[in-house]
Amino acid sequence: MSHHAHEYHAYKPNLGFDFDPTTHLIFGAGEMKRLGDIARTLQAGHVLLVTDPGLIQAGHAQHAYDLLRAAGLNVSQFDRVCENPTTTTVELGTTFARDQGDIDLIVALGGGSAMDCAKGINFLLTNGGRMEDYWGYGRAKEPMLPSIGIPTTAGTGSEGQSFALISQEQTHRKMACGDRKARFSAVILDPELLTSVPVNVVATTGIDAMTHALESFVCTRRNPLTQMFAREAWRLLANHFETVLADQNDLQAWGAMQLGAHYAGMAIEHAMLGAAHASGNPLTAFFDVAHGSAVGLMMPHVIRFNQTAVASLYADLARAGGLSIDNDNDDAAGAALADQFERFMDLAGLPTKLSLFGVEEQHLDELATNAKTQWTGNFNPLPLEKNDFIQLYRHAL
C-alpha cells in the first residue's frame, strides 16, 4: 500500500466540520510591543490587567502595564492569580474590577491560570451571579468584554479556547465554564516572554500541551481541520521539547513550543480530549498532582489502551514526531508513541508511577469512580467503563 493511501484513509468517516475562528492571532519575537495598539483597536479606555506574582517578579507585568499606559489607557492591575484558580480568586478579581469603575477591556498575562481567571472575571463582571451559573457551555446571556490573552508558558493553550477551568473552593471540582463570547479577541504569542520560565514549569506545561495534541487528534469529535492543528502541534512540541529543557534561551525552539501549545488549544476548542484527562483530573483533585504531571503520567497507558481503535492515527502522529514507523506496520505505532512519551516524561523529570504520589491499590476504585464522571472521557476513541479506568490506574501504579 502506498504511503499516501495509507496515511489518509483514516480521515474518511467524518469529512464535514464547522469552524468558526474569532481570535486575532499575533505571533513573533517582540510582538508584545503591539499590545497598546491592539488594545486601542478594541476601543479600550480602562483596562483590567490580570496577572500573577511570578510575572511581576519577571518584569513582564510592568512591561505590559507600561505599554498600555503609553497607549493612553487607564490600567488597573489584579495580580492575585494562583495556580488552579478557584471561585474565590475569580470573585476577588471581580470585586476588585467593580471597585475600579468601568472596565472595558481585560488583558490576561500569564500561564493557563491567568487565562482562566481572566475569563472567569469576564463572566461575572458582565453577567453577574456566581461561577457555578456558567458551568457548561453558552450560559452567558449578556455580551462580554473584549479581551487579550498573552500566554507566558507553552502549556494549556487556554488562550485559544472559550472555556475557563475554575475549581470550586470547597469541593475542588474543576468546573469547565465555556462561552463563545469568552474567547479572547486577540492573542499575542511572543516567545521572548518564555525564556524566564523556571525549568520545572517548562516541563509540566510542555507535557500538558503534548497530551492535548495526542488526545484531541484521536478523540471522537476529531475532524480534518482539528487533526491538522493537532498533528502540527505534536510535530512542533515533540521536536522541540528537549531543546527548551536544555537551553532556556533558544527563541526559535520557544516559538515552536508556543505555537504548538496554541494549535493544540485550538484542536481542543474545535474537537475534544479523552481518557488521559479523565483519569488525570481525579489525581489532581485527590492527590494534589499538578495537572500536566497527572495527565502525562496516564497518557502512555491510554495510548496503549486506544491502540487497537486508532492504530493508523497513532502511526501518523508517530511519523510527525520523528519516529520511523514502517509503512506496513501501524500496529507497532501506539507502542512506539507511548514509549516516546515516557521518554519525554523522564526528560522532564516527572514521575511515571502513581505509587510515588502515595496512590495505592485501595484508592483505585474511588479514583475510577471519579474518572468515569469526567466529561472528557466520553470522547475517548474507545469507551471506558469503571473497570477500564481501574485497569489503567493499575498499569500506572
N, C-alpha and C positions, 0 to 999 in steps of 0.2 A: 504494500500500500504506500503511495507516495506520501511524503511528509505533510504536504499541504492538505490533501484529502483528509488525512488523519487528524490534523490539527483542528479542522473546522467542523467536523461532523457533530461535535458536541453542542454547537450553538443552534442546531435546527429547531428544537422544540418551541422556543419562545422568541420569536423574531420581533414581536410587537413590543413597543415600550412608550412611555410617556415621560418626557424630560423637560423640566421647567426651571432652568437656572435663573437666579435673580441677583447673584452676587458679583460685584465688580472685583476682579482679582488682579492684584498688582504684585509681581514677583521680581526680585532682583536685589543684589547687594546695594545697600544705601538707600533703598526706596522708601524707608521710613520718613525720609525728608519730605515726602509728598503729603504727610498727614494733614497739615494745615489746609492745603489746597482742597483735599478731598472733603474735609470737614466743611469747608466753605461751600463746596458744590452741593452738599446736603443741607444747605441753608441753616447751618448751626449758628447759635449765638451764645448759648450756655451749655458747656459740655460736662458730663459726668465721666471722669476718668476712673475706671475700675481696675485696680492692680493689687499686688501683694508686697509684703515687706522685702522679700528677696530681690524684687525689681527696683525697689528704692535703693537698696544696697548696691546693686549692679550699675546704678545710674540711669537705667533705661526710663524709669518713671519721670525723672527730671527732664530728660530729653524730650519725651512726649509732651510733657507739660509746657516746656519752652516753645516747642513747635506750634502748639495750639494757641498759646498767648501771642506769639509772633504773628499769627494769622488774625489777630484782633479778637480772639474769643475769650469769654469768661470761662474759667475752669474750676470745678470742684472735684477734689480727689478723694475717692473712697479706697483705702488700701488695707482693709482688714480681711481680705480674701485668704482662706486657709485651704489646705488640701481637702478634697471631698467636701465641697461646701454644703452646709446644712440649711434647713429652712430658717434657722436663727440668723445665719450670716446674711441671707438674702433679705430678711426683714430689717436687719440693722442697716444694710445698704439702702433699702427703700426709704426708711425713716430719714436717714442722712440726706438722701436726694431730695425728699419732700421739704426738708428744712432749708435747703439751699435756694428754693424758689423754682422758677420754671426751667427745667432741664429740657433741651430739645434735641440732644444727641448723646448717645452713650458710646464711649471708646473703651474696649476691653484690651488690656495689655498684660500678657502672662501666659501661663500654661492652660490646660483644659479647665482648671478650676476657675480661673478668672473669666474665661469664656462663658462657662455655665452660670456663674454668679451674675455676670452682666445680663445674660438672657433672662435669668430669674427676676432680677430687679426690673427689667423692662416689662415683664408680665405684670408685676404688682403695681408698678408706678402708673401704668396706663390703664389697667383693667381692674385694679383693686383686689380685695379678697386675700386668700392665702395660696401658697404654692400648690397645696392639695387640689385646689379647684381646677388646676391646669394639667393634672396628671392624665396622660393620654395624648390625644392629638386634636388640634383645631378648636380648643375651648375658649380662646380669647375672642370676645365679641367686639371690643373696641380696637381701633387702629393702634399700632405700637410705634415706638420711636425708632428713627433710623439709627443704625449702629455700625461701628467699625471694629473689626477684630484684628488684633496684631499678636499672633502667637509667638512665644519666646521659647517653645520647645518643639521638637519634631515628634509629636506624640498622638494625642487624641484625635486630631482632625476635627475637633469640635467647632472650629471656625468655619467649617464647610457644612455644618448641619443645623437644622432648625430645632433640635432638642436641647433642653437644659437638663442635665442629670443632677438632681438635688436630693440629698439624703434627708429623711425625716429625722429630726433631732432626737426623738425618743426611741423610735424603733430601729433606726439605722437603715431602714429600707430605702433603696435608691429609687426615686421617682423620675421617670422619663417624661418631662413636660414639653410637648412639641407644638409648634405652630409655624406655618409658613411665614407669618409676619415677624417671627422671632429671628429669622435668618439675618445674618449681617448684611448690611447694604454694600459694604466694601470690606475686603480683606487685604492686608499688606503682609506679604511673606518676604522678610528681609533676613537673609542668613547671617548678617553681621550681629543680629541680636542673640544668636545661639552660641557664640564662641565662649561665653562666660558661664554656660550651664555646668553645674557640678557633674562629674562623671557618673555618679550613681543615678542621677536623673536622666542623663543621656541613655543609660542602659534600660531603665524601666519604660521610659517613653518610647524609645526605639522599638522595643519588643512589643509594646502596646500597638503601635502603628502597624507592625508586621502582622499581628493577629487580625487586625481589621481587614487588611488586604486578603489574607488567607481565607477568612471566614466569608467575607462578602462575595468573593469570587465564585464560591460553590453553593451559596445559600439558595433556597428555593425561589427567592424573588429576584434572582440574577437576570440580567438581560444583556444583549450585546454591548450596550453603552456602559453599564456599570462594570462589566467584565473588562472593558477597555481600560477604565480607570484603575480597577483593582490589579490587573496584570501589570500595568505600568508602575503602579505604586510598589508592587512586590519587586519588580526589576530594580527600581531606584533604591529601595530600602535594603534589599538583600545584597546588592553590590557595593553599598557604601557604609553599612553599619560598622564593619570592622575598622574602617578608616577613621570615622569620627570618635570611636572609642580610643583609638591610639593617638590621634592628633586633633586636639580641640580647636586648632586654628585653621583647618582646611576648609576654606569658604566654599570651594567647589563641591566637596562632599556634603557639607551642611546644606547647601542649596538643594542637592538631590534628596536628602533626607526630609527636608521641609516640604518640598513639592510632593514627595512620596506620601508623607503623612496626610497632606491635604487631599491628594487624589483618593487615598483610602477613605478619608472622611466623606468625600463626595460619593464614593461607591456605597458606603453605608446609607447615606441620605436617600439614595435612589434605589437601594436594594435592602439588605438587612445583614444580620450576623448569624451566629449559630451556637453550637453546644459548648464551645470553649468559653464563651462569655456567660452562658447559662450556668456552667459549672464553676466558673471563676468567681462570679459575684458573691455566692454564699461564703467563699473563703475569705473575701474582704469583710463581709458583714460579721461573721462569727469568729474569725481568727486574725482579723486585722492585717491580712496580707495585702500589700499595695496592689492596686488594680492590675497594672501591667505585669507584675510578677505572678499574680494569681492566674490570670488568663494565659500567660505564657507557659506556666507550668502544666496547664491542662491541654494546651494546643497540640503537642505531638501525639498524645493519646487519642484526641479527637480525629486527627488526620488518619491515624491507623484504623480507627473505627469507621470512618467515612469511605475509606479507600475503595471498597467494592462498588460503591454507588457512583463515584466521580473520578475513577482512575485516569481517564483521558484529560480531565481538567487539571488534576494534580500534575500530570505529565507536562502540560502546557506551562504551568507555573514553575515547575522544576527547571525547565529549559530557560525560562525568562530569568530565573535566579542564578543561572550559570552552571547548573548541574548537567552532566551529559547523560541523557536518558536515551537508551536505544529505541529507535523508532518503532520497533515491533513489540516492545515490552513495557507498555503502560503500567502493568501491574506492579512493577518494581518502583514506580514513581512515588507513590504515597510513602513507602518506607524510606526512600531516599530523602524526600522532602521533610519527613518527621525527624530524621537523623540530622539533617542540615539545621533544622530549627533548634534541636537540642544543642547543637554546637554553638549557635548564636546565644542561647541561654547561658552556656558555660563561659563564652567570651564576655558576656555581660556580667558575669559573677553572680547570677541569680540561681537560687536553689531549684533543683529539678525533682525534689522529693517532698511530699506533703508532711512526712514524719518530722522534717526539720522545723515545721511550724507548730509542732505539737498535735498534729492530727493523728488519731488512732482509729483502728478498725471500728470501735464502738461509736465513733462520730459519723460514720459514712451514711447511715440510714437517714439521720436528720439533714445532713448536707444534701443528699439525693432528693429528699422530700422538697427542700427549698429550691434546688436546681430545677426540679420539674415545674415549679410555678413561674420560672423566669420566662418572660415573653420571647426573648431572643432564641431560645431553644426550639421554638416552633418552626424556625426557618432553616434548621439544620437539614442537609440533604437526606439524611436518614432520620426518621422519627425516633425519639428516645423515650422509653418507659423508665420508671423509677429504678428498676433493676439494672438498666443500661448505665445510668448515672453511677450506681453503686460500683459496677464493674470498672467504669472509667476512673473513679476515685481510687479503687483498689490498685489498678495498674500504676497509679501515680504515688501511692504510698512509699 
